[in-house]
Amino acid sequence: MAPKGVARLNEQYKDARSDYAAQEQRLGADLAAFGPALTEQQRNDYIEAFWNDPDHKPAKDALESTAAAGDSDSAKVLLDSL
């Protein structure tokens, strides 16, 4: 059984991953709609702008910070639980 801190971190990570996945789905839909009209540079610029937008940035930041929050033992337990 995982320690309480790891279990809490696991739940936070699952929530962050879910929020991030929803934003990724939105980004994918946007790119599918614009896709053929964008150059590679425009596509890359759009992706960067999307993740810097205040409506989307928190999801990415939460996923990254939650994933990095545990020590190596916690990270191993977390990854093993997925």
N, CA, C and O atoms as a MOPAC input file, in Angstrom:
PM7 MOZYME 1SCF
protein

 N      0.84600 1    -1.18800 1     0.00000 1
 C      0.00000 1     0.00000 1     0.00000 1
 C      0.88700 1     1.24700 1     0.00000 1
 O      1.89400 1     1.28900 1     0.70700 1
 N      0.52700 1     2.23800 1    -0.77100 1
 C      1.31100 1     3.45600 1    -0.89700 1
 C      1.11800 1     4.34700 1     0.33600 1
 O      0.02400 1     4.39600 1     0.89900 1
 N      2.17000 1     5.04600 1     0.75200 1
 C      2.03300 1     6.00300 1     1.84800 1
 C      1.01500 1     7.08500 1     1.48300 1
 O      0.76200 1     7.33900 1     0.30500 1
 N      0.42700 1     7.72800 1     2.52000 1
 C     -0.59700 1     8.75500 1     2.28800 1
 C     -0.14300 1     9.85100 1     1.34100 1
 O     -0.89400 1    10.26400 1     0.45700 1
 N      1.08100 1    10.32100 1     1.52100 1
 C      1.59000 1    11.38900 1     0.66200 1
 C      1.64600 1    10.97700 1    -0.79600 1
 O      1.33300 1    11.76400 1    -1.68900 1
 N      2.04600 1     9.74300 1    -1.02700 1
 C      2.12400 1     9.24700 1    -2.40100 1
 C      0.71700 1     9.06800 1    -2.96200 1
 O      0.46700 1     9.37900 1    -4.12700 1
 N     -0.19700 1     8.57100 1    -2.14100 1
 C     -1.58000 1     8.41300 1    -2.59500 1
 C     -2.18000 1     9.76800 1    -2.95600 1
 O     -2.86600 1     9.89500 1    -3.97000 1
 N     -1.92300 1    10.77600 1    -2.13000 1
 C     -2.42100 1    12.12900 1    -2.41300 1
 C     -1.79400 1    12.66300 1    -3.69100 1
 O     -2.48500 1    13.24800 1    -4.52500 1
 N     -0.49400 1    12.46700 1    -3.85000 1
 C      0.20100 1    12.90500 1    -5.05700 1
 C     -0.36300 1    12.19400 1    -6.28400 1
 O     -0.52500 1    12.80300 1    -7.34200 1
 N     -0.65800 1    10.91800 1    -6.14000 1
 C     -1.23800 1    10.14600 1    -7.23600 1
 C     -2.58800 1    10.73400 1    -7.64700 1
 O     -2.86400 1    10.87300 1    -8.83900 1
 N     -3.42600 1    11.07700 1    -6.67700 1
 C     -4.72900 1    11.67400 1    -6.98000 1
 C     -4.56300 1    13.03500 1    -7.65100 1
 O     -5.26600 1    13.34300 1    -8.61300 1
 N     -3.63800 1    13.84500 1    -7.14900 1
 C     -3.39100 1    15.15200 1    -7.74900 1
 C     -2.91100 1    14.99000 1    -9.19000 1
 O     -3.31400 1    15.73800 1   -10.08100 1
 N     -2.04500 1    14.00400 1    -9.40100 1
 C     -1.52900 1    13.75900 1   -10.74400 1
 C     -2.65200 1    13.31300 1   -11.68000 1
 O     -2.72700 1    13.77200 1   -12.81900 1
 N     -3.52100 1    12.42500 1   -11.20800 1
 C     -4.64000 1    11.97200 1   -12.03800 1
 C     -5.54600 1    13.14000 1   -12.41400 1
 O     -5.98000 1    13.24600 1   -13.56100 1
 N     -5.83300 1    14.01900 1   -11.45100 1
 C     -6.66100 1    15.19500 1   -11.72700 1
 C     -5.98200 1    16.10900 1   -12.73700 1
 O     -6.61500 1    16.58000 1   -13.68200 1
 N     -4.68600 1    16.35800 1   -12.53200 1
 C     -3.94200 1    17.22300 1   -13.44100 1
 C     -3.87400 1    16.61600 1   -14.83500 1
 O     -4.00200 1    17.32200 1   -15.83600 1
 N     -3.67500 1    15.31500 1   -14.89200 1
 C     -3.59900 1    14.62400 1   -16.18600 1
 C     -4.94500 1    14.71500 1   -16.91000 1
 O     -4.98200 1    14.88900 1   -18.12800 1
 N     -6.02400 1    14.59900 1   -16.18400 1
 C     -7.35900 1    14.69900 1   -16.78000 1
 C     -7.60100 1    16.09800 1   -17.34400 1
 O     -8.08800 1    16.24800 1   -18.46500 1
 N     -7.25700 1    17.11900 1   -16.55800 1
 C     -7.41400 1    18.50500 1   -17.02800 1
 C     -6.55100 1    18.76200 1   -18.26400 1
 O     -6.99200 1    19.39300 1   -19.22400 1
 N     -5.31400 1    18.26100 1   -18.22400 1
 C     -4.40100 1    18.43800 1   -19.34500 1
 C     -4.93700 1    17.72600 1   -20.58900 1
 O     -4.86300 1    18.26500 1   -21.69300 1
 N     -5.46700 1    16.53800 1   -20.41500 1
 C     -6.01300 1    15.77800 1   -21.54800 1
 C     -7.16600 1    16.53100 1   -22.20600 1
 O     -7.29900 1    16.52400 1   -23.42900 1
 N     -7.99100 1    17.17300 1   -21.40100 1
 C     -9.09300 1    17.96500 1   -21.95800 1
 C     -8.55700 1    19.12700 1   -22.79000 1
 O     -9.08600 1    19.42800 1   -23.86000 1
 N     -7.50900 1    19.77300 1   -22.29600 1
 C     -6.89900 1    20.87700 1   -23.05200 1
 C     -6.22900 1    20.36500 1   -24.32400 1
 O     -6.29800 1    21.00700 1   -25.37200 1
 N     -5.58100 1    19.20400 1   -24.22400 1
 C     -4.96100 1    18.58900 1   -25.40800 1
 C     -6.02200 1    18.27900 1   -26.46500 1
 O     -5.78400 1    18.45600 1   -27.65900 1
 N     -7.17300 1    17.82200 1   -26.02800 1
 C     -8.25700 1    17.52600 1   -26.96100 1
 C     -8.71100 1    18.80400 1   -27.66000 1
 O     -8.96000 1    18.80100 1   -28.86600 1
 N     -8.81800 1    19.88100 1   -26.91400 1
 C     -9.19500 1    21.16800 1   -27.50000 1
 C     -8.14400 1    21.62100 1   -28.50000 1
 O     -8.47900 1    22.06300 1   -29.60000 1
 N     -6.87000 1    21.51200 1   -28.12200 1
 C     -5.78600 1    21.89200 1   -29.02500 1
 C     -5.83700 1    21.05300 1   -30.29900 1
 O     -5.68700 1    21.58200 1   -31.40100 1
 N     -6.04500 1    19.76500 1   -30.15000 1
 C     -6.14100 1    18.88800 1   -31.31400 1
 C     -7.28200 1    19.27800 1   -32.24100 1
 O     -7.13100 1    19.25800 1   -33.46200 1
 N     -8.42500 1    19.63200 1   -31.66100 1
 C     -9.57700 1    20.06100 1   -32.46100 1
 C     -9.26400 1    21.36100 1   -33.19600 1
 O     -9.59700 1    21.51900 1   -34.37000 1
 N     -8.61900 1    22.29200 1   -32.48800 1
 C     -8.23200 1    23.55400 1   -33.12700 1
 C     -7.29000 1    23.29700 1   -34.29300 1
 O     -7.47700 1    23.84300 1   -35.38000 1
 N     -6.29200 1    22.47600 1   -34.07200 1
 C     -5.30600 1    22.20200 1   -35.12600 1
 C     -5.94400 1    21.45400 1   -36.30100 1
 O     -5.57300 1    21.66700 1   -37.45500 1
 N     -6.89800 1    20.58400 1   -36.00000 1
 C     -7.58900 1    19.87900 1   -37.08500 1
 C     -8.39100 1    20.85700 1   -37.93400 1
 O     -8.46500 1    20.71700 1   -39.15500 1
 N     -8.98800 1    21.84200 1   -37.28300 1
 C     -9.78100 1    22.83400 1   -38.00800 1
 C     -8.89300 1    23.76000 1   -38.84400 1
 O     -9.23100 1    24.09900 1   -39.97800 1
 N     -7.75200 1    24.16700 1   -38.27100 1
 C     -6.85700 1    25.08900 1   -38.96700 1
 C     -5.83000 1    24.37700 1   -39.82500 1
 O     -5.29800 1    24.94900 1   -40.77700 1
 N     -5.55400 1    23.13100 1   -39.48800 1
 C     -4.45700 1    22.33900 1   -40.02500 1
 C     -3.94400 1    22.64600 1   -41.39700 1
 O     -2.81900 1    23.12700 1   -41.53700 1
 N     -4.73500 1    22.38500 1   -42.42800 1
 C     -4.21600 1    22.55400 1   -43.78800 1
 C     -3.83000 1    23.99700 1   -44.12500 1
 O     -3.02100 1    24.23100 1   -45.02200 1
 N     -4.40400 1    24.95400 1   -43.41200 1
 C     -4.13000 1    26.35700 1   -43.72000 1
 C     -2.86100 1    26.87700 1   -43.03600 1
 O     -2.38700 1    27.96300 1   -43.36900 1
 N     -2.31000 1    26.12100 1   -42.09000 1
 C     -1.15500 1    26.59900 1   -41.32700 1
 C      0.15300 1    26.04000 1   -41.87300 1
 O      0.24400 1    24.88100 1   -42.27800 1
 N      1.15900 1    26.90500 1   -41.87000 1
 C      2.50900 1    26.41400 1   -42.14000 1
 C      3.01100 1    25.72700 1   -40.87200 1
 O      2.39000 1    25.83700 1   -39.81500 1
 N      4.12300 1    25.02600 1   -40.97600 1
 C      4.70100 1    24.37700 1   -39.79000 1
 C      5.02100 1    25.41200 1   -38.71000 1
 O      4.77500 1    25.17700 1   -37.52700 1
 N      5.57000 1    26.55600 1   -39.12200 1
 C      5.89400 1    27.61100 1   -38.15400 1
 C      4.62800 1    28.16300 1   -37.50200 1
 O      4.60200 1    28.38300 1   -36.29100 1
 N      3.58500 1    28.38700 1   -38.28900 1
 C      2.33000 1    28.88800 1   -37.73100 1
 C      1.72100 1    27.86900 1   -36.76300 1
 O      1.17400 1    28.23600 1   -35.72300 1
 N      1.82100 1    26.60800 1   -37.11600 1
 C      1.31900 1    25.53500 1   -36.23900 1
 C      2.07200 1    25.55400 1   -34.90900 1
 O      1.45900 1    25.50100 1   -33.84300 1
 N      3.40300 1    25.62900 1   -34.97600 1
 C      4.21600 1    25.67400 1   -33.75400 1
 C      3.91300 1    26.91700 1   -32.93200 1
 O      3.84100 1    26.85200 1   -31.70500 1
 N      3.73500 1    28.04800 1   -33.60400 1
 C      3.40400 1    29.29500 1   -32.89900 1
 C      2.04400 1    29.18400 1   -32.21100 1
 O      1.86700 1    29.65900 1   -31.08900 1
 N      1.08700 1    28.55400 1   -32.89200 1
 C     -0.23900 1    28.38100 1   -32.30800 1
 C     -0.16900 1    27.49600 1   -31.06300 1
 O     -0.78300 1    27.80000 1   -30.04100 1
 N      0.57700 1    26.41100 1   -31.15800 1
 C      0.71000 1    25.50700 1   -30.00900 1
 C      1.33000 1    26.23900 1   -28.82600 1
 O      0.86600 1    26.10400 1   -27.69300 1
 N      2.37500 1    27.01000 1   -29.08800 1
 C      3.01400 1    27.77300 1   -28.00800 1
 C      2.04900 1    28.79400 1   -27.41300 1
 O      1.95800 1    28.92900 1   -26.19300 1
 N      1.33100 1    29.51100 1   -28.27200 1
 C      0.36500 1    30.50700 1   -27.78900 1
 C     -0.76500 1    29.84200 1   -27.00800 1
 O     -1.23000 1    30.37700 1   -26.00100 1
 N     -1.19900 1    28.68500 1   -27.47200 1
 C     -2.26600 1    27.95200 1   -26.78500 1
 C     -1.85600 1    27.64900 1   -25.35000 1
 O     -2.62100 1    27.90800 1   -24.42000 1
 N     -0.65700 1    27.10300 1   -25.15900 1
 C     -0.22100 1    26.71700 1   -23.81300 1
 C      0.17000 1    27.91100 1   -22.95800 1
 O      0.27400 1    27.77800 1   -21.73900 1
 N      0.39100 1    29.07900 1   -23.56300 1
 C      0.67400 1    30.28300 1   -22.77900 1
 C     -0.58300 1    31.06700 1   -22.44000 1
 O     -0.53700 1    31.99300 1   -21.63100 1
 N     -1.70300 1    30.70600 1   -23.05000 1
 C     -2.98300 1    31.36700 1   -22.78800 1
 C     -3.41900 1    31.07600 1   -21.35100 1
 O     -3.32700 1    29.93400 1   -20.90000 1
 N     -3.88900 1    32.09000 1   -20.63100 1
 C     -4.30800 1    31.89000 1   -19.23700 1
 C     -5.42700 1    30.85300 1   -19.05700 1
 O     -5.60700 1    30.33500 1   -17.95600 1
 N     -6.16900 1    30.54800 1   -20.10800 1
 C     -7.21000 1    29.52600 1   -20.01100 1
 C     -6.64400 1    28.11400 1   -20.09600 1
 O     -7.30400 1    27.16500 1   -19.67300 1
 N     -5.43000 1    27.95500 1   -20.63500 1
 C     -4.85000 1    26.63200 1   -20.85300 1
 C     -3.58400 1    26.36700 1   -20.03100 1
 O     -3.29600 1    25.22500 1   -19.67200 1
 N     -2.84300 1    27.41800 1   -19.74300 1
 C     -1.56000 1    27.28900 1   -19.04700 1
 C     -1.66200 1    26.58100 1   -17.69500 1
 O     -0.79800 1    25.76300 1   -17.38000 1
 N     -2.68200 1    26.86500 1   -16.88800 1
 C     -2.74900 1    26.19200 1   -15.58500 1
 C     -2.79000 1    24.66500 1   -15.67700 1
 O     -2.22900 1    23.98300 1   -14.82000 1
 N     -3.43900 1    24.13000 1   -16.69100 1
 C     -3.51300 1    22.66900 1   -16.83300 1
 C     -2.13300 1    22.08300 1   -17.09400 1
 O     -1.77400 1    21.05500 1   -16.51900 1
 N     -1.36400 1    22.72800 1   -17.95400 1
 C     -0.01500 1    22.23900 1   -18.26300 1
 C      0.90200 1    22.40900 1   -17.05400 1
 O      1.65800 1    21.50300 1   -16.70300 1
 N      0.82600 1    23.57700 1   -16.42500 1
 C      1.67300 1    23.83900 1   -15.25100 1
 C      1.37500 1    22.86500 1   -14.11800 1
 O      2.29200 1    22.37500 1   -13.46000 1
 N      0.09100 1    22.58500 1   -13.88900 1
 C     -0.29100 1    21.66400 1   -12.81300 1
 C      0.23000 1    20.25800 1   -13.09400 1
 O      0.71800 1    19.58400 1   -12.18700 1
 N      0.13000 1    19.81500 1   -14.33600 1
 C      0.62200 1    18.48900 1   -14.67400 1
 C      2.12900 1    18.40800 1   -14.47700 1
 O      2.63100 1    17.44800 1   -13.89300 1
 N      2.84300 1    19.40300 1   -14.95800 1
 C      4.29900 1    19.39200 1   -14.83300 1
 C      4.74600 1    19.46600 1   -13.38200 1
 O      5.65300 1    18.73700 1   -12.98000 1
 N      4.12900 1    20.33100 1   -12.59200 1
 C      4.55800 1    20.47300 1   -11.19400 1
 C      4.17300 1    19.25600 1   -10.35900 1
 O      4.92800 1    18.84300 1    -9.47900 1
 N      3.01600 1    18.68800 1   -10.62800 1
 C      2.59600 1    17.50700 1    -9.89100 1
 C      3.48800 1    16.31900 1   -10.22400 1
 O      3.86000 1    15.54300 1    -9.34400 1
 N      3.82600 1    16.18600 1   -11.49600 1
 C      4.68300 1    15.07900 1   -11.91300 1
 C      6.06900 1    15.18900 1   -11.29200 1
 O      6.71000 1    14.17200 1   -11.02500 1
 N      6.53400 1    16.40300 1   -11.06200 1
 C      7.87200 1    16.60500 1   -10.50900 1
 C      7.89100 1    16.67700 1    -8.98900 1
 O      8.96300 1    16.81700 1    -8.39900 1
 N      6.73400 1    16.58700 1    -8.33900 1
 C      6.64000 1    16.84200 1    -6.90800 1
 C      7.25500 1    15.77700 1    -6.01200 1
 O      7.77100 1    16.10200 1    -4.94200 1
 N      7.21500 1    14.55400 1    -6.41200 1
 C      7.68400 1    13.49000 1    -5.53700 1
 C      9.17900 1    13.26000 1    -5.60600 1
 O      9.83200 1    13.65400 1    -6.57300 1
 N      9.71800 1    12.62400 1    -4.58300 1
 C     11.12100 1    12.21700 1    -4.63700 1
 C     11.20700 1    10.94700 1    -5.48300 1
 O     10.18300 1    10.46500 1    -5.96900 1
 N     12.37600 1    10.41300 1    -5.66200 1
 C     12.52300 1     9.27700 1    -6.57600 1
 C     11.73300 1     8.05500 1    -6.13000 1
 O     11.19500 1     7.33500 1    -6.97100 1
 N     11.65000 1     7.80600 1    -4.82800 1
 C     10.85400 1     6.67800 1    -4.33900 1
 C      9.37200 1     6.90400 1    -4.60000 1
 O      8.66700 1     5.99300 1    -5.03500 1
 N      8.90000 1     8.12300 1    -4.33400 1
 C      7.49400 1     8.44500 1    -4.58200 1
 C      7.18600 1     8.34400 1    -6.06700 1
 O      6.13700 1     7.83000 1    -6.45500 1
 N      8.08800 1     8.83000 1    -6.88700 1
 C      7.88000 1     8.77200 1    -8.33300 1
 C      7.77700 1     7.32700 1    -8.80100 1
 O      6.94800 1     7.01000 1    -9.65400 1
 N      8.60600 1     6.45300 1    -8.25400 1
 C      8.54600 1     5.04100 1    -8.64400 1
 C      7.20900 1     4.43700 1    -8.23500 1
 O      6.58500 1     3.73300 1    -9.02800 1
 N      6.76000 1     4.69800 1    -7.01900 1
 C      5.47600 1     4.16300 1    -6.56300 1
 C      4.34600 1     4.71900 1    -7.42200 1
 O      3.43500 1     3.98800 1    -7.81100 1
 N      4.41100 1     6.02900 1    -7.71900 1
 C      3.39200 1     6.66600 1    -8.53200 1
 C      3.32500 1     6.03700 1    -9.91800 1
 O      2.24200 1     5.69500 1   -10.39300 1
 N      4.44900 1     5.88600 1   -10.55500 1
 C      4.48000 1     5.30100 1   -11.90200 1
 C      4.04500 1     3.84100 1   -11.88500 1
 O      3.37700 1     3.38300 1   -12.81200 1
 N      4.40900 1     3.12200 1   -10.86200 1
 C      3.99600 1     1.71800 1   -10.75600 1
 C      2.48500 1     1.59600 1   -10.56400 1
 O      1.89600 1     0.57300 1   -10.91200 1
 N      1.86400 1     2.62200 1   -10.01900 1
 C      0.42200 1     2.55800 1    -9.74500 1
 C     -0.43100 1     2.89600 1   -10.95500 1
 O     -1.64100 1     2.67100 1   -10.94400 1
 N      0.18400 1     3.43000 1   -11.98900 1
 C     -0.59700 1     3.84800 1   -13.17800 1
 C     -0.89400 1     2.69000 1   -14.09000 1
 O     -1.53600 1     2.86800 1   -15.12500 1

